[in-house]
Amino acid sequence: MAVARLGGGAGGRRRLFGAFRRLRVRWLAALYRRSLRRLRAYYAKAVQDLLEGAAAMSTLRSQAAADCSFGTAFAPVVAVGY
């Protein structure tokens, strides 16, 4: 048998708990948004650091390759002269 409540009884208390529940949900949503913002900033900083490190390593590697190639290019010429 279907029953319909038309109001009355403890309706005020129910509204108060509903307001608390909505307030808690809004607080939790704000907390999640803040943590997501922090995570996004951390990820962006980590990617930026990774790119800067890769750029620094590529410059060091290119300089080392240039030094090695210059060193080996002149070695056979000196050996042939003796």
Order of alpha helices (4+ residues) and beta strands (2+ residues): alpha
